[in-house]
């Protein structure tokens, strides 16, 4: 399994980032076909009172990097990637990794 991780920096307006991500970006990204999984989470620092390095982390999963690249190369994928500049005022960092699951948990599905 390959994961594309997106690390979003702290936005200039967190409330607007959240609104746009929820109301515009997620519906746009849901049009991409072929993903095996998709996770999002707001970052929290491990040390109380410290600001985390990133605002949000997103994971997109497929069987291989080639599969992820094909999904992103589709018209729906290109539209989703192009949309990032519309709300990610704190920047966004993208990277791939081949993920090895050491323990598998059954997590509840959201939304």
Secondary structure, DSSP 8 states (H G I E B T S, - for coil): -EEEEEEE---SSHHHHHHHIIIIIHHHHTT----SEEEEEE---SSTT---S-SEEEEEEESSHHHHHHHHHSHHHHHHHHHGGGT-TT-EEEEEEE---SS--------
